[in-house]
Amino acid sequence: MDAFYAAVEQRDNPALCGKPVIVGADPKAGHGRGVVSTASYEARRFGVGSAMPISQAWRLCPHGVYLPVDMEKYAQVSAQVMAILRRATDLVEPVSIDEAFLDVSGSRRALGDGETIARWIKREIRRETSLGASVGVATSKLVAKVASDLRKPDGLVVVPAGTEADFLAPLPVRRLWGVGPKLEEQLAKLGVCTIGDMAALPPARLAHRFGSHGHDLLALAKGLDERPVVGDGGEAKSLGQEHTYDNDTADPARLRRTLLDLADGVAQRLRSHGLRARTITLKYRDEAFRTLTRAETLAAPVDSGNELFRTAWRLFQGVHGPRRVRLLGLYASHFGEAQGQLDLFPEPTSPADRLRDALAKRFGERAVTRASQLRPNPTPPRTR
């Protein structure tokens, strides 16, 4: 995300747009205390940067707007952003509150190539949060990270496979992971100023000077980074959604609507990934925080909201008692397992589901909904 905390503050207070905003000030201690968490791009023009003491920022930019950190608000926006990322792939590895790695190799059939998915992510983040994001697309974590930083704000940089070393070569060596100010100074004594300079050094020279770390640095300088994206323990084994009620409820109609909404959401995610699932799992938590899970394995895999709901409703009726409900969750798993004769001619996705997916893709997920999900307007009070 671009200047995340400051951008959220500017979004929520339009009067701050275009002004240098510095987040991290301690309101109880004036401008003498605190550390800059985020500076808007307007503030960065004056030399203000993250981790800088507020007192130093004040000397550089005395006319800036200094705000305290509102972590609860930023965490809520972060959750929105991460939810968008997980609509592109289940392999999402958050790095911090405003940054994540995604492995989208399994989403190409449904969503397109890396650049297409990156543009979709940027567009959805802008549409749903009114914030800007910068994305790097590459074959490895290192190169994608470097690419994401090059054209901020609102950047998109794609590094085609096979061009990683050429892409990195002219960049300052400090762009490499593990190269801080002290190591940068040591490398400069070896005549290394750019990543290309590093890649050209004899391996033995680096190993003699830096030991095994020298070998790692040389590999990174050549764009070689084998670290996988690790999301939720590795390869996704299930897809699911949960809903926590603001107030515990025992309203049967409301509970039914929630399960329908969860079923349709999970089904849409299955179809977007080209998946069908055999095992449906219900997560149920009541007002006493008692949590139960119940699962049913179907004879044939499904990707229909109707089928998911029918199974979820049976499971729900088997666990629901007199207590109010605090949380409901629905998960689908067991993707693509061999099912013998039953899978030779699987039922095609229904025309209604295909139409719903097309409308959601064009107009947003809430563009079409079930009639049963619509709540009737209450009868207005009569006056005499």
Contacts in CASP RR format, 6 or more apart in sequence:
PFRMAT RR
TARGET T0000
AUTHOR 0000-0000-0000
METHOD contacts of the structure
MODEL  1
MDAFYAAVEQRDNPALCGKPVIVGADPKAGHGRGVVSTASYEARRFGVGS
AMPISQAWRLCPHGVYLPVDMEKYAQVSAQVMAILRRATDLVEPVSIDEA
FLDVSGSRRALGDGETIARWIKREIRRETSLGASVGVATSKLVAKVASDL
RKPDGLVVVPAGTEADFLAPLPVRRLWGVGPKLEEQLAKLGVCTIGDMAA
LPPARLAHRFGSHGHDLLALAKGLDERPVVGDGGEAKSLGQEHTYDNDTA
DPARLRRTLLDLADGVAQRLRSHGLRARTITLKYRDEAFRTLTRAETLAA
PVDSGNELFRTAWRLFQGVHGPRRVRLLGLYASHFGEAQGQLDLFPEPTS
PADRLRDALAKRFGERAVTRASQLRPNPTPPRTR
1 7 0 8 1.000
1 81 0 8 1.000
1 98 0 8 1.000
1 99 0 8 1.000
1 125 0 8 1.000
1 131 0 8 1.000
1 132 0 8 1.000
1 133 0 8 1.000
1 134 0 8 1.000
2 41 0 8 1.000
2 131 0 8 1.000
2 132 0 8 1.000
2 133 0 8 1.000
2 134 0 8 1.000
2 152 0 8 1.000
2 153 0 8 1.000
2 154 0 8 1.000
3 38 0 8 1.000
3 39 0 8 1.000
3 40 0 8 1.000
3 41 0 8 1.000
3 44 0 8 1.000
3 153 0 8 1.000
4 38 0 8 1.000
4 74 0 8 1.000
4 77 0 8 1.000
4 78 0 8 1.000
4 97 0 8 1.000
4 98 0 8 1.000
4 131 0 8 1.000
5 23 0 8 1.000
5 24 0 8 1.000
5 37 0 8 1.000
5 38 0 8 1.000
5 69 0 8 1.000
5 70 0 8 1.000
5 74 0 8 1.000
6 21 0 8 1.000
6 22 0 8 1.000
6 23 0 8 1.000
6 38 0 8 1.000
6 39 0 8 1.000
6 40 0 8 1.000
6 43 0 8 1.000
7 40 0 8 1.000
7 131 0 8 1.000
7 132 0 8 1.000
8 73 0 8 1.000
8 74 0 8 1.000
8 77 0 8 1.000
8 131 0 8 1.000
9 16 0 8 1.000
9 21 0 8 1.000
9 23 0 8 1.000
9 67 0 8 1.000
9 70 0 8 1.000
10 16 0 8 1.000
10 17 0 8 1.000
10 18 0 8 1.000
10 19 0 8 1.000
10 21 0 8 1.000
10 40 0 8 1.000
11 129 0 8 1.000
11 130 0 8 1.000
11 131 0 8 1.000
12 73 0 8 1.000
16 65 0 8 1.000
18 40 0 8 1.000
18 42 0 8 1.000
19 40 0 8 1.000
19 42 0 8 1.000
19 64 0 8 1.000
19 65 0 8 1.000
20 39 0 8 1.000
20 40 0 8 1.000
20 42 0 8 1.000
20 43 0 8 1.000
20 45 0 8 1.000
20 46 0 8 1.000
20 48 0 8 1.000
20 61 0 8 1.000
20 63 0 8 1.000
20 64 0 8 1.000
20 65 0 8 1.000
21 39 0 8 1.000
21 40 0 8 1.000
21 42 0 8 1.000
21 43 0 8 1.000
21 64 0 8 1.000
21 65 0 8 1.000
21 67 0 8 1.000
22 36 0 8 1.000
22 38 0 8 1.000
22 39 0 8 1.000
22 40 0 8 1.000
22 43 0 8 1.000
22 48 0 8 1.000
22 54 0 8 1.000
22 57 0 8 1.000
22 61 0 8 1.000
22 64 0 8 1.000
22 65 0 8 1.000
22 66 0 8 1.000
22 67 0 8 1.000
23 36 0 8 1.000
23 37 0 8 1.000
23 38 0 8 1.000
23 39 0 8 1.000
23 67 0 8 1.000
23 68 0 8 1.000
23 69 0 8 1.000
24 34 0 8 1.000
24 35 0 8 1.000
24 36 0 8 1.000
24 37 0 8 1.000
24 38 0 8 1.000
24 54 0 8 1.000
24 66 0 8 1.000
24 67 0 8 1.000
24 68 0 8 1.000
24 69 0 8 1.000
25 31 0 8 1.000
25 33 0 8 1.000
25 34 0 8 1.000
25 54 0 8 1.000
25 66 0 8 1.000
25 67 0 8 1.000
25 68 0 8 1.000
26 32 0 8 1.000
26 33 0 8 1.000
26 34 0 8 1.000
26 54 0 8 1.000
26 68 0 8 1.000
27 68 0 8 1.000
31 54 0 8 1.000
31 55 0 8 1.000
31 58 0 8 1.000
31 66 0 8 1.000
32 53 0 8 1.000
32 54 0 8 1.000
32 55 0 8 1.000
32 58 0 8 1.000
33 54 0 8 1.000
33 55 0 8 1.000
34 53 0 8 1.000
34 54 0 8 1.000
35 51 0 8 1.000
35 52 0 8 1.000
35 53 0 8 1.000
35 54 0 8 1.000
36 48 0 8 1.000
36 49 0 8 1.000
36 50 0 8 1.000
36 51 0 8 1.000
36 52 0 8 1.000
36 53 0 8 1.000
36 54 0 8 1.000
36 57 0 8 1.000
37 50 0 8 1.000
37 69 0 8 1.000
38 50 0 8 1.000
39 48 0 8 1.000
39 49 0 8 1.000
39 50 0 8 1.000
39 52 0 8 1.000
39 57 0 8 1.000
41 153 0 8 1.000
43 49 0 8 1.000
43 57 0 8 1.000
43 61 0 8 1.000
43 64 0 8 1.000
46 60 0 8 1.000
46 61 0 8 1.000
47 60 0 8 1.000
47 61 0 8 1.000
48 57 0 8 1.000
48 60 0 8 1.000
48 61 0 8 1.000
49 57 0 8 1.000
54 66 0 8 1.000
57 66 0 8 1.000
58 66 0 8 1.000
74 97 0 8 1.000
74 98 0 8 1.000
75 97 0 8 1.000
77 129 0 8 1.000
77 131 0 8 1.000
78 97 0 8 1.000
78 98 0 8 1.000
80 128 0 8 1.000
80 129 0 8 1.000
81 98 0 8 1.000
81 125 0 8 1.000
81 129 0 8 1.000
81 131 0 8 1.000
81 133 0 8 1.000
82 92 0 8 1.000
82 94 0 8 1.000
82 100 0 8 1.000
84 121 0 8 1.000
84 124 0 8 1.000
84 125 0 8 1.000
84 128 0 8 1.000
85 92 0 8 1.000
85 100 0 8 1.000
85 102 0 8 1.000
85 121 0 8 1.000
86 92 0 8 1.000
87 124 0 8 1.000
87 269 0 8 1.000
87 272 0 8 1.000
88 102 0 8 1.000
88 104 0 8 1.000
88 107 0 8 1.000
88 111 0 8 1.000
88 117 0 8 1.000
88 120 0 8 1.000
88 121 0 8 1.000
89 102 0 8 1.000
89 103 0 8 1.000
89 104 0 8 1.000
89 106 0 8 1.000
89 107 0 8 1.000
90 231 0 8 1.000
90 232 0 8 1.000
90 236 0 8 1.000
90 239 0 8 1.000
90 273 0 8 1.000
91 102 0 8 1.000
91 103 0 8 1.000
91 104 0 8 1.000
91 229 0 8 1.000
91 230 0 8 1.000
91 231 0 8 1.000
91 234 0 8 1.000
91 235 0 8 1.000
91 236 0 8 1.000
92 100 0 8 1.000
92 101 0 8 1.000
92 102 0 8 1.000
92 229 0 8 1.000
92 231 0 8 1.000
92 232 0 8 1.000
93 100 0 8 1.000
93 101 0 8 1.000
93 102 0 8 1.000
93 229 0 8 1.000
93 230 0 8 1.000
93 231 0 8 1.000
94 100 0 8 1.000
95 101 0 8 1.000
101 141 0 8 1.000
101 144 0 8 1.000
101 145 0 8 1.000
101 229 0 8 1.000
102 229 0 8 1.000
103 228 0 8 1.000
103 229 0 8 1.000
104 111 0 8 1.000
104 114 0 8 1.000
104 117 0 8 1.000
106 273 0 8 1.000
107 117 0 8 1.000
107 272 0 8 1.000
107 273 0 8 1.000
108 114 0 8 1.000
108 117 0 8 1.000
109 274 0 8 1.000
110 272 0 8 1.000
110 273 0 8 1.000
110 274 0 8 1.000
111 117 0 8 1.000
111 120 0 8 1.000
111 272 0 8 1.000
114 137 0 8 1.000
114 158 0 8 1.000
115 137 0 8 1.000
115 156 0 8 1.000
115 158 0 8 1.000
118 135 0 8 1.000
118 136 0 8 1.000
118 137 0 8 1.000
118 156 0 8 1.000
118 158 0 8 1.000
119 156 0 8 1.000
121 133 0 8 1.000
121 135 0 8 1.000
122 132 0 8 1.000
122 133 0 8 1.000
122 135 0 8 1.000
122 154 0 8 1.000
122 155 0 8 1.000
122 156 0 8 1.000
125 131 0 8 1.000
125 132 0 8 1.000
125 133 0 8 1.000
126 132 0 8 1.000
126 133 0 8 1.000
132 153 0 8 1.000
132 154 0 8 1.000
133 154 0 8 1.000
134 148 0 8 1.000
134 149 0 8 1.000
134 151 0 8 1.000
134 152 0 8 1.000
134 153 0 8 1.000
134 154 0 8 1.000
134 155 0 8 1.000
134 156 0 8 1.000
135 148 0 8 1.000
135 155 0 8 1.000
135 156 0 8 1.000
135 157 0 8 1.000
136 144 0 8 1.000
136 145 0 8 1.000
136 147 0 8 1.000
136 148 0 8 1.000
136 156 0 8 1.000
136 157 0 8 1.000
136 158 0 8 1.000
136 159 0 8 1.000
137 144 0 8 1.000
137 147 0 8 1.000
137 156 0 8 1.000
137 157 0 8 1.000
137 158 0 8 1.000
137 159 0 8 1.000
138 144 0 8 1.000
138 147 0 8 1.000
138 158 0 8 1.000
138 159 0 8 1.000
138 164 0 8 1.000
139 159 0 8 1.000
139 161 0 8 1.000
139 162 0 8 1.000
139 164 0 8 1.000
140 164 0 8 1.000
140 223 0 8 1.000
140 224 0 8 1.000
140 225 0 8 1.000
140 226 0 8 1.000
140 227 0 8 1.000
141 225 0 8 1.000
141 227 0 8 1.000
141 229 0 8 1.000
142 176 0 8 1.000
142 177 0 8 1.000
142 220 0 8 1.000
142 223 0 8 1.000
142 225 0 8 1.000
143 159 0 8 1.000
143 164 0 8 1.000
143 167 0 8 1.000
143 168 0 8 1.000
143 223 0 8 1.000
143 225 0 8 1.000
144 159 0 8 1.000
145 177 0 8 1.000
146 167 0 8 1.000
146 168 0 8 1.000
146 171 0 8 1.000
146 175 0 8 1.000
147 157 0 8 1.000
147 158 0 8 1.000
147 159 0 8 1.000
147 167 0 8 1.000
148 155 0 8 1.000
148 157 0 8 1.000
149 175 0 8 1.000
150 157 0 8 1.000
151 157 0 8 1.000
159 167 0 8 1.000
164 222 0 8 1.000
164 223 0 8 1.000
164 224 0 8 1.000
165 196 0 8 1.000
165 199 0 8 1.000
165 221 0 8 1.000
165 222 0 8 1.000
165 223 0 8 1.000
168 175 0 8 1.000
168 195 0 8 1.000
168 196 0 8 1.000
168 199 0 8 1.000
168 221 0 8 1.000
168 222 0 8 1.000
168 223 0 8 1.000
169 194 0 8 1.000
169 195 0 8 1.000
169 196 0 8 1.000
169 199 0 8 1.000
170 194 0 8 1.000
170 195 0 8 1.000
170 196 0 8 1.000
171 194 0 8 1.000
171 195 0 8 1.000
172 193 0 8 1.000
172 194 0 8 1.000
172 195 0 8 1.000
173 179 0 8 1.000
173 184 0 8 1.000
173 187 0 8 1.000
173 192 0 8 1.000
173 193 0 8 1.000
173 194 0 8 1.000
173 195 0 8 1.000
173 197 0 8 1.000
173 198 0 8 1.000
173 221 0 8 1.000
174 180 0 8 1.000
174 181 0 8 1.000
174 184 0 8 1.000
175 195 0 8 1.000
176 195 0 8 1.000
176 198 0 8 1.000
176 217 0 8 1.000
176 220 0 8 1.000
176 221 0 8 1.000
177 220 0 8 1.000
178 217 0 8 1.000
179 187 0 8 1.000
179 217 0 8 1.000
186 209 0 8 1.000
187 193 0 8 1.000
187 198 0 8 1.000
190 201 0 8 1.000
190 205 0 8 1.000
190 209 0 8 1.000
191 197 0 8 1.000
192 198 0 8 1.000
192 201 0 8 1.000
195 221 0 8 1.000
196 221 0 8 1.000
198 206 0 8 1.000
198 217 0 8 1.000
198 218 0 8 1.000
198 221 0 8 1.000
199 218 0 8 1.000
199 221 0 8 1.000
199 222 0 8 1.000
201 218 0 8 1.000
203 215 0 8 1.000
203 218 0 8 1.000
206 214 0 8 1.000
206 215 0 8 1.000
206 217 0 8 1.000
206 218 0 8 1.000
207 214 0 8 1.000
207 215 0 8 1.000
210 217 0 8 1.000
219 225 0 8 1.000
228 234 0 8 1.000
237 333 0 8 1.000
238 281 0 8 1.000
238 331 0 8 1.000
238 332 0 8 1.000
238 333 0 8 1.000
239 266 0 8 1.000
239 269 0 8 1.000
239 270 0 8 1.000
239 273 0 8 1.000
239 275 0 8 1.000
239 277 0 8 1.000
239 331 0 8 1.000
239 332 0 8 1.000
239 333 0 8 1.000
240 262 0 8 1.000
240 266 0 8 1.000
240 269 0 8 1.000
240 329 0 8 1.000
240 330 0 8 1.000
240 331 0 8 1.000
240 332 0 8 1.000
241 262 0 8 1.000
241 265 0 8 1.000
241 266 0 8 1.000
241 269 0 8 1.000
241 329 0 8 1.000
241 330 0 8 1.000
242 262 0 8 1.000
242 283 0 8 1.000
242 327 0 8 1.000
242 328 0 8 1.000
242 329 0 8 1.000
242 330 0 8 1.000
243 258 0 8 1.000
243 261 0 8 1.000
243 262 0 8 1.000
243 327 0 8 1.000
243 328 0 8 1.000
243 329 0 8 1.000
244 326 0 8 1.000
244 327 0 8 1.000
245 325 0 8 1.000
245 326 0 8 1.000
245 327 0 8 1.000
248 286 0 8 1.000
248 287 0 8 1.000
248 324 0 8 1.000
248 325 0 8 1.000
248 326 0 8 1.000
249 255 0 8 1.000
249 324 0 8 1.000
249 325 0 8 1.000
250 322 0 8 1.000
250 323 0 8 1.000
250 324 0 8 1.000
250 325 0 8 1.000
255 316 0 8 1.000
255 320 0 8 1.000
255 325 0 8 1.000
255 328 0 8 1.000
256 313 0 8 1.000
256 372 0 8 1.000
257 372 0 8 1.000
257 373 0 8 1.000
258 328 0 8 1.000
259 309 0 8 1.000
259 312 0 8 1.000
259 313 0 8 1.000
259 316 0 8 1.000
259 328 0 8 1.000
259 330 0 8 1.000
260 309 0 8 1.000
260 370 0 8 1.000
260 372 0 8 1.000
260 373 0 8 1.000
261 373 0 8 1.000
262 312 0 8 1.000
262 328 0 8 1.000
262 329 0 8 1.000
262 330 0 8 1.000
263 305 0 8 1.000
263 306 0 8 1.000
263 308 0 8 1.000
263 309 0 8 1.000
263 312 0 8 1.000
263 330 0 8 1.000
264 305 0 8 1.000
264 308 0 8 1.000
264 309 0 8 1.000
264 370 0 8 1.000
265 305 0 8 1.000
265 365 0 8 1.000
266 305 0 8 1.000
266 308 0 8 1.000
266 330 0 8 1.000
266 331 0 8 1.000
266 332 0 8 1.000
267 302 0 8 1.000
267 303 0 8 1.000
267 304 0 8 1.000
267 305 0 8 1.000
267 307 0 8 1.000
267 308 0 8 1.000
267 353 0 8 1.000
268 356 0 8 1.000
268 357 0 8 1.000
268 360 0 8 1.000
268 365 0 8 1.000
270 276 0 8 1.000
270 277 0 8 1.000
270 303 0 8 1.000
270 332 0 8 1.000
271 303 0 8 1.000
271 349 0 8 1.000
271 353 0 8 1.000
271 357 0 8 1.000
272 357 0 8 1.000
274 303 0 8 1.000
275 303 0 8 1.000
275 335 0 8 1.000
275 336 0 8 1.000
276 301 0 8 1.000
276 302 0 8 1.000
276 303 0 8 1.000
276 335 0 8 1.000
276 336 0 8 1.000
276 346 0 8 1.000
277 301 0 8 1.000
277 302 0 8 1.000
277 303 0 8 1.000
277 332 0 8 1.000
277 333 0 8 1.000
277 334 0 8 1.000
277 335 0 8 1.000
278 297 0 8 1.000
278 298 0 8 1.000
278 300 0 8 1.000
278 301 0 8 1.000
278 302 0 8 1.000
278 333 0 8 1.000
278 334 0 8 1.000
278 337 0 8 1.000
278 339 0 8 1.000
279 295 0 8 1.000
279 296 0 8 1.000
279 297 0 8 1.000
279 298 0 8 1.000
279 332 0 8 1.000
279 333 0 8 1.000
279 334 0 8 1.000
280 295 0 8 1.000
280 296 0 8 1.000
280 297 0 8 1.000
280 298 0 8 1.000
280 308 0 8 1.000
280 311 0 8 1.000
280 312 0 8 1.000
280 315 0 8 1.000
280 330 0 8 1.000
280 331 0 8 1.000
280 332 0 8 1.000
281 293 0 8 1.000
281 294 0 8 1.000
281 295 0 8 1.000
281 330 0 8 1.000
281 331 0 8 1.000
281 332 0 8 1.000
281 333 0 8 1.000
282 293 0 8 1.000
282 294 0 8 1.000
282 295 0 8 1.000
282 312 0 8 1.000
282 315 0 8 1.000
282 316 0 8 1.000
282 319 0 8 1.000
282 328 0 8 1.000
282 329 0 8 1.000
282 330 0 8 1.000
283 291 0 8 1.000
283 292 0 8 1.000
283 293 0 8 1.000
283 327 0 8 1.000
283 328 0 8 1.000
283 329 0 8 1.000
283 330 0 8 1.000
283 331 0 8 1.000
284 291 0 8 1.000
284 292 0 8 1.000
284 293 0 8 1.000
284 294 0 8 1.000
284 316 0 8 1.000
284 319 0 8 1.000
284 320 0 8 1.000
284 325 0 8 1.000
284 327 0 8 1.000
284 328 0 8 1.000
284 329 0 8 1.000
285 291 0 8 1.000
285 292 0 8 1.000
285 325 0 8 1.000
285 326 0 8 1.000
285 327 0 8 1.000
285 328 0 8 1.000
286 321 0 8 1.000
286 323 0 8 1.000
286 324 0 8 1.000
286 325 0 8 1.000
286 326 0 8 1.000
287 323 0 8 1.000
287 324 0 8 1.000
287 325 0 8 1.000
287 326 0 8 1.000
288 323 0 8 1.000
289 326 0 8 1.000
290 323 0 8 1.000
291 327 0 8 1.000
292 319 0 8 1.000
294 315 0 8 1.000
294 318 0 8 1.000
294 319 0 8 1.000
295 315 0 8 1.000
296 311 0 8 1.000
296 314 0 8 1.000
296 315 0 8 1.000
297 334 0 8 1.000
298 307 0 8 1.000
298 311 0 8 1.000
299 339 0 8 1.000
299 342 0 8 1.000
300 339 0 8 1.000
300 342 0 8 1.000
300 343 0 8 1.000
300 346 0 8 1.000
300 347 0 8 1.000
301 334 0 8 1.000
301 335 0 8 1.000
301 336 0 8 1.000
301 337 0 8 1.000
301 339 0 8 1.000
301 343 0 8 1.000
301 346 0 8 1.000
302 308 0 8 1.000
303 349 0 8 1.000
303 353 0 8 1.000
304 349 0 8 1.000
304 350 0 8 1.000
304 353 0 8 1.000
305 353 0 8 1.000
308 330 0 8 1.000
308 332 0 8 1.000
312 330 0 8 1.000
316 328 0 8 1.000
355 368 0 8 1.000
356 368 0 8 1.000
359 367 0 8 1.000
359 368 0 8 1.000
360 367 0 8 1.000
360 368 0 8 1.000
END
